[in-house]
Amino acid sequence: MTPELEQQITDEPELQDFSQQTQDLVDEVSDPEDQAIDDVEMSLFDHLEELRRRIFYGLIAIAIGIIGCFTQVNQIVKLLEVPAGEVKFLQLAPGEYFFVSMKVAAYSGLLLATPVVIYQVVQFVLPGLTRRERRFLAPIVFGSTFLFAAGLVFAYVALIPAALNFFINYGGDVVEQLWSIDRYFEFVLLLLFSTGLAFQVPVIQLLLGLLKIVSGRQMLLGWRYVVLGAVILGAVLTPSTDPLTQSLLGGAVIGLYFAGIGLVLALGR
């Protein structure tokens, strides 16, 4: 830049502001924290081939998990029958328990293969992430996995027993408790996985905060809508219609929402 041009920029405030904005943009682009570590050019076909390979590995892991769980499906079924207590289960159609076994093995195998599937997803997106984004990747993945597992435990320990006790006690002196094995496991598996998904609320909040889409203060101001949404979510996700189960799930979602607000505010977002 010539001395005359530098003097002209100094004398003109508009040009000075434009020069400063340009310099800030250059500094931002050149910031090592915002640059991808593995900055390797890949063609569209290379990306598609990498995606195909990661999907293939994920499907192999799911298949192995399902086959492994099917070999131990009777033990898994007995474990899931524990919350029902002394209730007797009936096979009301030929092959009903076989299809139930397949369903239980599929859900269980998918659950066991989840870490491998997450690993494949991370390996696919990792080369395009900056250093700043990579620092948040591990806590988000770990937090999401932990919360999903916590949701499964919460459903197994609290939600399922509460719902089953309600149904057992309601009309227990009028009708004998003989339940369809297929309907029971449809109820249990749906409640388990819907609760695990509902426990992802703090992870979603963290992502929104880190991306500067919604601040922690804005989340706090919208608590009334969240309470209403949690009530609706509890009614939609729980396959039972008893108010106790819906209240437990709705209360858990509200608690997780406020915990997520605290986490976002602690990060200064």
RAWO-V266667 format. One record per residue. RES is the residue in one small letter. PHI is phi as a letter, one per 20 degrees, with the letter a starting at -180 (999 if undefined). PSI is psi in whole degrees, -180 to 180 (none if undefined). D_LAST is the distance of its C-alpha to the last C-alpha in whole Angstrom. Layout:
res: (RES:RES)
phi: (PHI:PHI)
psi: (PSI:PSI)
d_last: (D_LAST:D_LAST)
This chain:
res: (m:t:p:e:l:e:q:q:i:t:d:e:p:e:l:q:d:f:s:q:q:t:q:d:l:v:d:e:v:s:d:p:e:d:q:a:i:d:d:v:e:m:s:l:f:d:h:l:e:e:l:r:r:r:i:f:y:g:l:i:a:i:a:i:g:i:i:g:c:f:t:q:v:n:q:i:v:k:l:l:e:v:p:a:g:e:v:k:f:l:q:l:a:p:g:e:y:f:f:v:s:m:k:v:a:a:y:s:g:l:l:l:a:t:p:v:v:i:y:q:v:v:q:f:v:l:p:g:l:t:r:r:e:r:r:f:l:a:p:i:v:f:g:s:t:f:l:f:a:a:g:l:v:f:a:y:v:a:l:i:p:a:a:l:n:f:f:i:n:y:g:g:d:v:v:e:q:l:w:s:i:d:r:y:f:e:f:v:l:l:l:l:f:s:t:g:l:a:f:q:v:p:v:i:q:l:l:l:g:l:l:k:i:v:s:g:r:q:m:l:l:g:w:r:y:v:v:l:g:a:v:i:l:g:a:v:l:t:p:s:t:d:p:l:t:q:s:l:l:g:g:a:v:i:g:l:y:f:a:g:i:g:l:v:l:a:l:g:r)
phi: (999:f:g:f:f:f:f:f:f:f:f:e:f:f:f:f:f:f:f:f:f:f:f:f:f:f:f:f:f:e:f:f:f:d:d:f:f:e:e:d:f:c:f:f:f:f:f:f:f:f:f:f:f:f:f:f:f:f:f:f:f:f:f:f:f:f:f:f:f:f:f:d:f:f:f:f:f:f:f:f:e:g:f:f:m:e:f:e:d:d:e:e:b:g:m:f:f:f:f:f:f:f:f:f:f:f:f:f:f:f:f:f:e:g:g:f:f:f:f:f:f:f:f:f:e:f:f:e:e:e:f:f:f:f:f:e:f:f:f:f:f:f:f:f:f:f:f:f:f:f:f:f:f:f:f:f:e:d:f:f:g:f:f:f:f:f:f:f:f:f:m:f:e:d:c:e:e:c:d:f:f:f:f:f:f:f:f:f:f:f:f:f:f:f:f:g:f:f:f:e:g:f:f:f:f:f:f:f:f:f:e:m:e:c:e:f:f:f:f:f:f:e:f:f:f:f:f:f:f:f:f:f:f:f:f:e:f:e:f:e:d:f:f:f:f:f:f:f:f:f:f:f:f:f:f:f:f:f:f:f:f:f:f:f:f:f:e:m:d)
psi: (131:156:-36:-41:-38:-40:-37:-40:-39:-37:-29:115:-38:-43:-33:-43:-42:-40:-40:-42:-40:-42:-40:-40:-41:-42:-39:-43:-37:0:123:-28:-25:16:143:138:-48:71:78:130:129:139:170:-40:-34:-42:-43:-38:-41:-41:-43:-40:-41:-40:-41:-46:-40:-42:-37:-43:-41:-43:-44:-41:-42:-44:-44:-41:-32:-31:-21:25:-31:-39:-38:-41:-44:-39:-41:-17:-12:-45:-19:-12:-124:10:139:138:143:146:106:-5:154:131:7:-46:-31:-46:-33:-42:-41:-42:-45:-43:-38:-48:-45:-42:-40:-39:-44:-32:-6:-44:-39:-42:-44:-40:-42:-40:-44:-43:-29:-41:-14:-43:-26:2:148:172:-39:-43:-34:-30:-30:-13:-50:-48:-37:-45:-46:-44:-41:-44:-44:-43:-37:-44:-39:-36:-40:-45:-43:-42:-42:-39:-38:-55:-51:-49:-39:-44:-43:-40:-38:-47:-35:-44:-29:110:20:-27:2:-43:150:139:92:111:149:130:-35:-45:-37:-48:-27:-41:-49:-48:-40:-41:-39:-52:-32:-36:-41:-40:-38:-27:2:3:-48:-33:-43:-42:-42:-42:-43:-38:-43:-34:0:33:-45:133:165:-35:-40:-38:-40:-37:-25:26:-30:-42:-33:-41:-45:-43:-36:-38:-45:-40:-41:-37:-32:-43:-30:124:-17:167:6:143:-27:-47:-43:-38:-39:-45:-44:-42:-39:-42:-41:-44:-42:-35:-46:-32:-40:-38:-44:-39:-42:-43:-35:-27:1:26:none)
d_last: (40:43:43:44:41:39:41:40:36:36:39:37:33:32:33:31:28:29:30:26:24:26:26:22:22:25:23:20:22:24:21:22:18:18:22:23:25:28:29:32:33:34:36:36:38:37:34:36:38:35:33:37:37:34:35:38:37:35:37:40:37:37:41:42:39:41:45:44:43:46:48:46:46:48:46:43:45:46:43:41:44:44:42:45:47:51:50:53:51:54:54:55:56:57:55:52:51:51:48:46:47:45:42:41:42:40:37:37:38:35:33:34:34:30:29:32:30:27:28:30:27:25:28:28:24:24:26:24:21:20:19:15:15:18:16:14:17:19:16:16:20:20:18:19:23:23:21:24:27:26:26:30:30:29:31:34:34:33:33:36:39:38:38:42:43:42:45:47:48:48:52:52:56:57:56:56:52:53:50:50:48:47:45:44:42:41:39:38:36:35:33:32:30:29:27:26:24:23:21:19:17:14:14:14:11:9:11:9:6:7:9:7:10:8:5:6:8:10:11:12:14:16:17:21:21:19:22:24:23:23:27:28:26:28:31:31:30:33:36:38:38:38:36:35:34:31:30:29:27:26:25:24:21:20:19:18:15:14:14:12:10:10:9:6:5:8:6:4:0)
